Amino acid sequence: AQIKKMYAAEIGEFNSLKWDLDAAQNELAKLLASSKVDRAKALGKMDEVSGLEEQLKRVRLGMLVDIKNVLTEEQQLKLKGLRTAADLNTPTYHIAAINESPRMVLKVNGDTGGSGEPLFVVINGAGEQSFVTSTNQIKPDDIASVNVLKGDAATQKFGAKGKNGVVIITLKK
């Protein structure tokens, strides 16, 4: 419970910084795409991108250090022993804005073992739920939150449709 509370306190700041970083990277790309690049603006935007990347690293490292410090040495060893090769190959989902007109791209890392794509659920601002096969039309600025359910949690909530995991995207009102 203590770790969940620490994570919840930090993840909002992390996600906010990530969106700011994506926006700054898009602005830098726009500056560099023009036929005449304003050197001072481009370097200034690069400084902003570098600063946001540094802040993201500090937030994430700080969170990991705080979590480690909550665990006893015995708990740390137990967790290290529980990690298996399968854990390292479990798919992880990353959502990032790309190019000058941000859209969402879902990248699956790791070995999915031929298990197929996860189920995508979009909850609109009115709380209505729909299933989608593509996230390409969702604008990052419209997203309030993204949650990933795996394993039993996914199948308990969505039945057989959730066997490959579920990505729940909640849109802003």
N, CA, C and O of each residue as an XYZ file, in Angstrom:
692
protein
N       0.832     -1.195      0.000
C       0.000      0.000      0.000
C       0.876      1.259      0.000
O       0.555      2.247     -0.660
N       1.959      1.211      0.730
C       2.863      2.360      0.798
C       3.509      2.624     -0.562
O       3.647      3.775     -0.974
N       3.902      1.558     -1.253
C       4.520      1.696     -2.571
C       3.500      2.224     -3.578
O       3.827      3.091     -4.389
N       2.269      1.712     -3.535
C       1.225      2.203     -4.440
C       0.985      3.690     -4.233
O       0.803      4.435     -5.196
N       0.985      4.112     -3.002
C       0.766      5.526     -2.685
C       1.918      6.377     -3.240
O       1.687      7.442     -3.813
N       3.145      5.906     -3.068
C       4.306      6.633     -3.584
C       4.256      6.711     -5.111
O       4.527      7.757     -5.700
N       3.909      5.602     -5.732
C       3.829      5.556     -7.193
C       2.757      6.525     -7.687
O       2.991      7.297     -8.618
N       1.599      6.483     -7.069
C       0.495      7.356     -7.479
C       0.871      8.830     -7.343
O       0.466      9.654     -8.163
N       1.639      9.160     -6.318
C       2.043     10.547     -6.093
C       3.014     11.032     -7.172
O       3.031     12.220     -7.495
N       3.806     10.147     -7.719
C       4.837     10.525     -8.689
C       4.408     10.389    -10.147
O       4.891     11.136    -10.998
N       3.514      9.455    -10.450
C       3.232      9.141    -11.852
C       2.547     10.301    -12.573
O       2.740     10.473    -13.777
N       1.762     11.089    -11.868
C       1.116     12.246    -12.495
C       2.140     13.242    -13.001
O       2.036     13.734    -14.125
N       3.129     13.541    -12.171
C       4.199     14.462    -12.579
C       4.979     13.874    -13.754
O       5.307     14.582    -14.706
N       5.273     12.579    -13.680
C       6.013     11.929    -14.755
C       5.251     12.031    -16.075
O       5.826     12.407    -17.097
N       3.958     11.698    -16.058
C       3.155     11.744    -17.283
C       3.048     13.160    -17.833
O       3.094     13.363    -19.046
N       2.906     14.132    -16.951
C       2.829     15.532    -17.381
C       4.131     15.953    -18.071
O       4.105     16.595    -19.121
N       5.258     15.588    -17.477
C       6.553     15.891    -18.085
C       6.714     15.186    -19.429
O       7.284     15.750    -20.364
N       6.216     13.961    -19.528
C       6.320     13.200    -20.778
C       5.545     13.892    -21.890
O       6.034     13.997    -23.015
N       4.332     14.369    -21.582
C       3.543     15.078    -22.599
C       4.240     16.374    -22.992
O       4.276     16.726    -24.171
N       4.800     17.092    -22.002
C       5.533     18.327    -22.304
C       6.740     18.040    -23.194
O       7.035     18.800    -24.117
N       7.429     16.947    -22.911
C       8.580     16.553    -23.721
C       8.153     16.245    -25.155
O       8.796     16.695    -26.103
N       7.080     15.488    -25.316
C       6.584     15.177    -26.656
C       6.266     16.456    -27.430
O       6.610     16.577    -28.605
N       5.613     17.404    -26.770
C       5.254     18.666    -27.427
C       6.512     19.442    -27.817
O       6.591     19.982    -28.921
N       7.492     19.500    -26.919
C       8.734     20.222    -27.208
C       9.497     19.558    -28.359
O      10.062     20.252    -29.204
N       9.517     18.238    -28.400
C      10.184     17.534    -29.495
C       9.487     17.821    -30.826
O      10.145     17.991    -31.852
N       8.155     17.874    -30.803
C       7.406     18.193    -32.023
C       7.709     19.613    -32.484
O       7.867     19.852    -33.681
N       7.793     20.562    -31.545
C       8.112     21.943    -31.888
C       9.526     22.049    -32.477
O       9.756     22.787    -33.435
N      10.456     21.309    -31.896
C      11.826     21.301    -32.429
C      11.846     20.733    -33.849
O      12.526     21.264    -34.728
N      11.106     19.666    -34.063
C      11.042     19.077    -35.406
C      10.476     20.076    -36.412
O      10.957     20.153    -37.543
N       9.470     20.832    -36.016
C       8.897     21.854    -36.901
C       9.931     22.924    -37.229
O      10.068     23.335    -38.382
N      10.664     23.376    -36.198
C      11.694     24.387    -36.429
C      12.741     23.883    -37.421
O      13.150     24.610    -38.326
N      13.166     22.646    -37.244
C      14.218     22.079    -38.097
C      13.729     21.761    -39.506
O      14.535     21.649    -40.430
N      12.409     21.615    -39.680
C      11.862     21.275    -40.988
C      11.757     22.488    -41.917
O      11.587     22.322    -43.125
N      11.856     23.700    -41.373
C      11.724     24.877    -42.237
C      12.963     25.033    -43.117
O      14.032     24.508    -42.805
N      12.802     25.765    -44.224
C      13.918     25.911    -45.162
C      15.043     26.766    -44.583
O      16.212     26.547    -44.903
N      14.709     27.721    -43.747
C      15.704     28.544    -43.045
C      15.479     28.352    -41.549
O      14.449     28.761    -41.012
N      16.425     27.742    -40.896
C      16.283     27.427    -39.471
C      16.855     28.564    -38.638
O      17.986     29.001    -38.849
N      16.054     29.032    -37.691
C      16.512     30.041    -36.747
C      17.383     29.320    -35.714
O      16.876     28.583    -34.867
N      18.676     29.538    -35.793
C      19.639     28.820    -34.946
C      19.351     29.010    -33.466
O      19.340     28.040    -32.709
N      19.121     30.237    -33.046
C      18.894     30.529    -31.630
C      17.631     29.829    -31.124
O      17.631     29.266    -30.030
N      16.560     29.864    -31.914
C      15.310     29.199    -31.501
C      15.501     27.686    -31.423
O      15.035     27.039    -30.485
N      16.194     27.129    -32.423
C      16.406     25.684    -32.442
C      17.242     25.235    -31.244
O      16.928     24.234    -30.600
N      18.303     25.976    -30.952
C      19.140     25.612    -29.803
C      18.386     25.808    -28.485
O      18.536     25.021    -27.551
N      17.581     26.857    -28.423
C      16.770     27.079    -27.225
C      15.767     25.956    -27.011
O      15.561     25.507    -25.884
N      15.142     25.503    -28.097
C      14.176     24.399    -27.999
C      14.895     23.115    -27.620
O      14.357     22.305    -26.864
N      16.109     22.918    -28.136
C      16.884     21.735    -27.762
C      17.221     21.763    -26.280
O      17.192     20.725    -25.619
N      17.539     22.938    -25.751
C      17.793     23.068    -24.313
C      16.544     22.686    -23.515
O      16.634     22.024    -22.481
N      15.372     23.116    -24.012
C      14.121     22.765    -23.334
C      13.899     21.252    -23.351
O      13.526     20.669    -22.333
N      14.130     20.611    -24.512
C      13.982     19.157    -24.633
C      14.938     18.449    -23.674
O      14.540     17.521    -22.970
N      16.185     18.883    -23.648
C      17.180     18.262    -22.763
C      16.787     18.425    -21.294
O      16.932     17.495    -20.500
N      16.292     19.604    -20.940
C      15.859     19.855    -19.563
C      14.697     18.958    -19.160
O      14.678     18.432    -18.047
N      13.732     18.779    -20.052
C      12.589     17.913    -19.758
C      13.016     16.450    -19.640
O      12.519     15.720    -18.782
N      13.943     16.026    -20.508
C      14.453     14.656    -20.406
C      15.137     14.438    -19.059
O      14.953     13.400    -18.423
N      15.925     15.422    -18.628
C      16.615     15.333    -17.331
C      15.606     15.252    -16.182
O      15.770     14.456    -15.258
N      14.566     16.081    -16.249
C      13.532     16.057    -15.198
C      12.843     14.699    -15.151
O      12.594     14.166    -14.069
N      12.534     14.135    -16.318
C      11.895     12.815    -16.364
C      12.773     11.752    -15.712
O      12.290     10.929    -14.934
N      14.051     11.776    -16.031
C      14.980     10.805    -15.447
C      15.054     10.961    -13.928
O      15.104      9.971    -13.199
N      15.061     12.203    -13.459
C      15.155     12.451    -12.022
C      13.900     11.981    -11.289
O      13.985     11.398    -10.209
N      12.734     12.239    -11.885
C      11.480     11.799    -11.266
C      11.453     10.278    -11.183
O      11.135      9.718    -10.134
N      11.785      9.609    -12.285
C      11.746      8.140    -12.312
C      12.773      7.544    -11.341
O      12.452      6.631    -10.580
N      13.993      8.056    -11.366
C      15.001      7.533    -10.451
C      14.606      7.795     -9.002
O      14.764      6.924     -8.147
N      14.099      8.980     -8.727
C      13.665      9.299     -7.367
C      12.588      8.339     -6.886
O      12.613      7.885     -5.742
N      11.636      8.032     -7.773
C      10.568      7.103     -7.417
C      11.136      5.712     -7.139
O      10.749      5.067     -6.165
N      12.047      5.252     -7.987
C      12.643      3.930     -7.780
C      13.445      3.866     -6.484
O      13.393      2.867     -5.766
N      14.177      4.918     -6.188
C      14.960      4.964     -4.946
C      14.019      4.949     -3.740
O      14.256      4.223     -2.775
N      12.958      5.747     -3.796
C      11.995      5.778     -2.687
C      11.371      4.405     -2.456
O      11.219      3.969     -1.315
N      11.015      3.732     -3.540
C      10.414      2.400     -3.418
C      11.426      1.419     -2.845
O      11.090      0.630     -1.961
N      12.642      1.457     -3.331
C      13.668      0.539     -2.816
C      13.899      0.770     -1.327
O      14.091     -0.180     -0.569
N      13.879      2.026     -0.913
C      14.132      2.335      0.496
C      13.006      1.894      1.421
O      13.216      1.754      2.626
N      11.819      1.674      0.874
C      10.696      1.185      1.672
C      10.833     -0.316      1.915
O      10.378     -0.831      2.936
N      11.461     -1.008      0.974
C      11.607     -2.455      1.074
C      12.752     -2.831      2.004
O      13.782     -2.160      2.047
N      12.555     -3.902      2.738
C      13.645     -4.430      3.550
C      14.633     -5.130      2.624
O      14.315     -5.416      1.470
N      15.824     -5.403      3.130
C      16.823     -6.098      2.330
C      16.303     -7.470      1.913
O      16.547     -7.928      0.797
N      15.587     -8.110      2.819
C      15.014     -9.426      2.524
C      13.983     -9.333      1.389
O      13.957    -10.183      0.499
N      13.148     -8.312      1.425
C      12.150     -8.122      0.364
C      12.829     -7.839     -0.979
O      12.388     -8.327     -2.019
N      13.904     -7.049     -0.947
C      14.631     -6.751     -2.185
C      15.204     -8.021     -2.793
O      15.107     -8.233     -4.002
N      15.799     -8.866     -1.959
C      16.360    -10.128     -2.447
C      15.272    -11.048     -2.979
O      15.452    -11.704     -4.005
N      14.139    -11.096     -2.278
C      13.029    -11.939     -2.714
C      12.522    -11.473     -4.085
O      12.288    -12.302     -4.965
N      12.353    -10.185     -4.274
C      11.903     -9.662     -5.555
C      12.894     -9.973     -6.672
O      12.506    -10.350     -7.778
N      14.173     -9.810     -6.365
C      15.203    -10.102     -7.368
C      15.151    -11.575     -7.758
O      15.313    -11.912     -8.930
N      14.927    -12.448     -6.790
C      14.848    -13.885     -7.053
C      13.604    -14.284     -7.820
O      13.614    -15.287     -8.533
N      12.538    -13.519     -7.687
C      11.293    -13.835     -8.386
C      11.324    -13.454     -9.862
O      10.529    -13.960    -10.655
N      12.223    -12.579    -10.221
C      12.301    -12.125    -11.620
C      12.805    -13.270    -12.489
O      13.830    -13.883    -12.192
N      12.083    -13.548    -13.550
C      12.437    -14.654    -14.435
C      12.697    -14.134    -15.840
O      12.464    -12.962    -16.135
N      13.178    -15.012    -16.694
C      13.400    -14.642    -18.099
C      12.082    -14.240    -18.746
O      12.055    -13.370    -19.616
N      10.985    -14.872    -18.322
C       9.667    -14.531    -18.873
C       9.303    -13.088    -18.530
O       8.693    -12.392    -19.342
N       9.674    -12.634    -17.328
C       9.398    -11.240    -16.950
C      10.098    -10.278    -17.897
O       9.544     -9.245    -18.273
N      11.301    -10.625    -18.272
C      12.070     -9.753    -19.149
C      11.503     -9.727    -20.558
O      11.723     -8.765    -21.294
N      10.767    -10.782    -20.951
C      10.207    -10.864    -22.294
C       8.717    -10.513    -22.344
O       8.088    -10.613    -23.398
N       8.151    -10.099    -21.196
C       6.741     -9.736    -21.172
C       6.547     -8.450    -21.954
O       7.312     -7.501    -21.782
N       5.538     -8.403    -22.811
C       5.309     -7.181    -23.590
C       5.043     -5.977    -22.689
O       4.349     -6.079    -21.677
N       5.601     -4.854    -23.074
C       5.303     -3.601    -22.395
C       4.756     -2.655    -23.444
O       5.106     -2.753    -24.620
N       3.912     -1.752    -23.028
C       3.236     -0.870    -23.955
C       3.687      0.561    -23.718
O       3.649      1.060    -22.593
N       4.113      1.216    -24.788
C       4.560      2.598    -24.709
C       3.715      3.421    -25.664
O       3.508      3.028    -26.812
N       3.235      4.540    -25.202
C       2.444      5.413    -26.045
C       3.202      6.717    -26.191
O       3.612      7.318    -25.198
N       3.387      7.154    -27.420
C       4.152      8.368    -27.657
C       3.539      9.165    -28.795
O       2.999      8.609    -29.751
N       3.637     10.469    -28.666
C       3.212     11.335    -29.763
C       4.346     11.378    -30.783
O       5.521     11.371    -30.415
N       3.987     11.423    -32.072
C       5.025     11.489    -33.089
C       4.711     12.590    -34.075
O       3.552     12.982    -34.219
N       5.683     13.076    -34.730
C       5.711     14.118    -35.748
C       4.924     15.370    -35.362
O       4.464     15.490    -34.226
N       4.771     16.291    -36.295
C       4.193     17.592    -35.959
C       2.698     17.550    -35.712
O       2.167     18.494    -35.127
N       1.999     16.526    -36.119
C       0.584     16.403    -35.793
C       0.449     15.172    -34.905
O       0.257     14.061    -35.399
N       0.551     15.374    -33.591
C       0.606     14.233    -32.682
C      -0.562     13.272    -32.851
O      -1.712     13.683    -33.008
N      -0.246     12.011    -32.815
C      -1.244     10.960    -32.768
C      -0.663      9.899    -31.862
O       0.508      9.980    -31.491
N      -1.428      8.940    -31.510
C      -0.958      7.935    -30.594
C      -0.477      6.718    -31.363
O      -1.123      6.277    -32.313
N       0.651      6.183    -30.953
C       1.181      4.960    -31.548
C       1.450      3.998    -30.408
O       2.118      4.351    -29.437
N       0.940      2.803    -30.520
C       1.166      1.809    -29.492
C       2.274      0.895    -29.961
O       2.160      0.254    -31.006
N       3.351      0.833    -29.188
C       4.465     -0.036    -29.521
C       4.479     -1.176    -28.505
O       4.409     -0.939    -27.300
N       4.568     -2.389    -28.983
C       4.624     -3.543    -28.097
C       6.048     -4.059    -28.117
O       6.566     -4.443    -29.166
N       6.686     -4.066    -26.940
C       8.046     -4.574    -26.817
C       8.008     -5.929    -26.131
O       7.160     -6.174    -25.273
N       8.912     -6.795    -26.503
C       8.986     -8.093    -25.850
C       8.342     -9.164    -26.718
O       7.774     -8.881    -27.773
N       8.446    -10.369    -26.256
C       7.919    -11.513    -26.989
C       6.468    -11.723    -26.611
O       6.163    -12.041    -25.461
N       5.581    -11.551    -27.557
C       4.167    -11.779    -27.277
C       3.817    -13.248    -27.435
O       2.693    -13.653    -27.141
N       4.752    -14.036    -27.888
C       4.527    -15.470    -28.002
C       3.387    -15.804    -28.957
O       2.730    -16.835    -28.812
N       3.156    -14.937    -29.926
C       2.085    -15.187    -30.876
C       0.712    -15.029    -30.268
O      -0.274    -15.488    -30.844
N       0.628    -14.390    -29.118
C      -0.638    -14.314    -28.403
C      -1.610    -13.313    -28.997
O      -2.779    -13.300    -28.611
N      -1.173    -12.486    -29.911
C      -2.077    -11.534    -30.535
C      -2.066    -10.184    -29.860
O      -1.364     -9.959    -28.874
N      -2.859     -9.297    -30.414
C      -2.917     -7.919    -29.933
C      -3.799     -7.811    -28.695
O      -4.705     -8.619    -28.494
N      -3.525     -6.807    -27.868
C      -4.405     -6.582    -26.721
C      -5.739     -6.001    -27.192
O      -5.863     -5.546    -28.329
N      -6.713     -6.021    -26.321
C      -8.010     -5.396    -26.567
C      -7.876     -3.920    -26.227
O      -7.330     -3.575    -25.179
N      -8.367     -3.042    -27.099
C      -8.336     -1.605    -26.849
C      -9.729     -1.145    -26.478
O     -10.691     -1.370    -27.213
N      -9.827     -0.500    -25.330
C     -11.108      0.017    -24.862
C     -10.964      1.523    -24.710
O     -10.033      2.002    -24.063
N     -11.892      2.270    -25.312
C     -11.888      3.724    -25.189
C     -13.127      4.126    -24.407
O     -14.245      3.727    -24.734
N     -12.910      4.921    -23.370
C     -14.017      5.449    -22.571
C     -14.073      6.937    -22.861
O     -13.146      7.678    -22.535
N     -15.175      7.374    -23.481
C     -15.274      8.783    -23.859
C     -15.613      9.649    -22.647
O     -15.822      9.135    -21.548
N     -15.666     10.959    -22.854
C     -15.916     11.911    -21.778
C     -17.234     11.704    -21.064
O     -17.389     12.121    -19.916
N     -18.194     11.061    -21.733
C     -19.499     10.794    -21.129
C     -19.504      9.461    -20.373
O     -20.527      9.069    -19.813
N     -18.355      8.762    -20.359
C     -18.256      7.492    -19.652
C     -18.683      6.287    -20.479
O     -18.754      5.172    -19.961
N     -18.968      6.503    -21.767
C     -19.381      5.404    -22.634
C     -18.154      4.641    -23.121
O     -17.141      5.237    -23.488
N     -18.259      3.327    -23.120
C     -17.141      2.453    -23.462
C     -17.306      1.903    -24.872
O     -18.402      1.504    -25.263
N     -16.209      1.881    -25.639
C     -16.240      1.264    -26.960
C     -14.932      0.521    -27.183
O     -13.910      0.830    -26.570
N     -14.984     -0.463    -28.069
C     -13.802     -1.244    -28.415
C     -13.285     -0.739    -29.758
O     -14.063     -0.530    -30.688
N     -11.967     -0.543    -29.856
C     -11.380     -0.049    -31.099
C     -10.241     -0.967    -31.520
O      -9.645     -1.663    -30.698
N      -9.953     -0.954    -32.811
C      -8.845     -1.769    -33.323
C      -7.622     -0.929    -33.607
O      -6.539     -1.471    -33.833
N      -7.774      0.405    -33.602
C      -6.655      1.293    -33.887
C      -6.711      2.503    -32.962
O      -7.788      3.001    -32.634
N      -5.543      2.964    -32.548
C      -5.461      4.165    -31.718
C      -5.022      5.370    -32.528
O      -4.771      6.431    -31.958
N      -4.925      5.234    -33.839
C      -4.399      6.298    -34.685
C      -5.216      7.581    -34.654
O      -4.663      8.661    -34.861
N      -6.514      7.492    -34.402
C      -7.357      8.679    -34.439
C      -7.460      9.380    -33.092
O      -8.137     10.403    -32.989
N      -6.814      8.864    -32.068
C      -6.881      9.463    -30.741
C      -5.754     10.478    -30.596
O      -4.583     10.149    -30.789
N      -6.112     11.708    -30.257
C      -5.116     12.759    -30.070
C      -4.615     12.709    -28.626
O      -5.428     12.607    -27.707
N      -3.314     12.779    -28.404
C      -2.775     12.730    -27.040
C      -3.384     13.782    -26.108
O      -3.564     13.525    -24.918
N      -3.697     14.955    -26.643
C      -4.270     16.004    -25.808
C      -5.666     15.652    -25.301
O      -6.141     16.258    -24.340
N      -6.332     14.680    -25.930
C      -7.683     14.275    -25.530
C      -7.667     13.195    -24.452
O      -8.718     12.851    -23.911
N      -6.494     12.658    -24.133
C      -6.397     11.535    -23.199
C      -6.299     12.029    -21.759
O      -5.472     12.877    -21.425
N      -7.168     11.473    -20.917
C      -7.109     11.758    -19.481
C      -6.215     10.731    -18.789
O      -5.439     11.083    -17.900
N      -6.321      9.441    -19.199
C      -5.492      8.403    -18.589
C      -5.428      7.175    -19.497
O      -6.269      6.979    -20.374
N      -4.408      6.359    -19.258
C      -4.241      5.087    -19.955
C      -3.917      4.045    -18.890
O      -3.014      4.232    -18.074
N      -4.662      2.954    -18.911
C      -4.416      1.869    -17.971
C      -4.241      0.577    -18.752
O      -4.878      0.377    -19.787
N      -3.382     -0.292    -18.257
C      -3.140     -1.580    -18.903
C      -3.491     -2.676    -17.908
O      -3.005     -2.686    -16.777
N      -4.336     -3.594    -18.344
C      -4.679     -4.766    -17.543
C      -4.064     -5.983    -18.221
O      -4.133     -6.119    -19.442
N      -3.465     -6.866    -17.430
C      -2.869     -8.075    -17.978
C      -3.323     -9.267    -17.154
O      -3.773     -9.121    -16.017
N      -3.202    -10.421    -17.729
C      -3.475    -11.657    -17.012
C      -4.899    -11.772    -16.503
O      -5.857    -11.440    -17.200
N      -5.019    -12.260    -15.246
C      -6.330    -12.493    -14.653
C      -7.169    -11.226    -14.550
O      -8.387    -11.271    -14.717
N      -6.520    -10.096    -14.276
C      -7.275     -8.848    -14.154
C      -7.990     -8.528    -15.466
O      -9.132     -8.067    -15.451
N      -7.333     -8.767    -16.592
C      -7.923     -8.477    -17.900
C      -9.059     -9.440    -18.222
O     -10.109     -9.018    -18.706
N      -8.860    -10.727    -17.960
C      -9.909    -11.697    -18.291
C     -11.073    -11.627    -17.319
O     -12.207    -11.906    -17.709
N     -10.835    -11.265    -16.073
C     -11.940    -11.120    -15.125
C     -12.856     -9.981    -15.531
O     -14.075    -10.075    -15.388
N     -12.267     -8.904    -16.037
C     -13.069     -7.728    -16.393
C     -13.671     -7.826    -17.792
O     -14.787     -7.356    -18.013
N     -12.942     -8.434    -18.749
C     -13.392     -8.435    -20.139
C     -13.581     -9.827    -20.729
O     -13.826     -9.958    -21.928
N     -13.473    -10.852    -19.921
C     -13.677    -12.205    -20.409
C     -12.618    -12.627    -21.398
O     -11.481    -12.161    -21.338
N     -12.989    -13.511    -22.314
C     -12.048    -14.049    -23.298
C     -11.460    -12.964    -24.193
O     -10.341    -13.111    -24.684
N     -12.206    -11.866    -24.414
C     -11.686    -10.773    -25.257
C     -10.432    -10.150    -24.645
O      -9.618     -9.570    -25.363
N     -10.270    -10.266    -23.327
C      -9.128     -9.664    -22.650
C      -7.959    -10.591    -22.437
O      -7.031    -10.254    -21.701
N      -7.980    -11.772    -23.072
C      -6.928    -12.773    -22.829
C      -5.527    -12.287    -23.206
O      -4.541    -12.756    -22.638
N      -5.426    -11.350    -24.158
C      -4.119    -10.829    -24.576
C      -3.780     -9.511    -23.902
O      -2.849     -8.818    -24.315
N      -4.525     -9.166    -22.874
C      -4.334     -7.899    -22.193
C      -5.320     -6.860    -22.712
O      -5.895     -7.010    -23.789
N      -5.501     -5.810    -21.928
C      -6.442     -4.756    -22.279
C      -5.780     -3.407    -22.048
O      -5.185     -3.174    -20.995
N      -5.882     -2.519    -23.028
C      -5.415     -1.158    -22.898
C      -6.674     -0.291    -22.816
O      -7.443     -0.204    -23.774
N      -6.875      0.352    -21.654
C      -8.059      1.189    -21.444
C      -7.630      2.641    -21.553
O      -6.800      3.115    -20.777
N      -8.200      3.337    -22.517
C      -7.867      4.749    -22.758
C      -9.096      5.570    -22.367
O     -10.157      5.446    -22.978
N      -8.939      6.404    -21.347
C     -10.030      7.259    -20.910
C      -9.793      8.658    -21.451
O      -8.733      9.246    -21.239
N     -10.788      9.184    -22.151
C     -10.677     10.500    -22.756
C     -11.180     11.565    -21.798
O     -11.985     11.290    -20.908
N     -10.695     12.781    -21.992
C     -11.124     13.904    -21.162
C     -12.577     14.224    -21.464
O     -13.091     13.903    -22.536
N     -13.230     14.862    -20.501
C     -14.628     15.264    -20.703
C     -14.714     16.478    -21.570
O     -15.811     16.961    -21.848
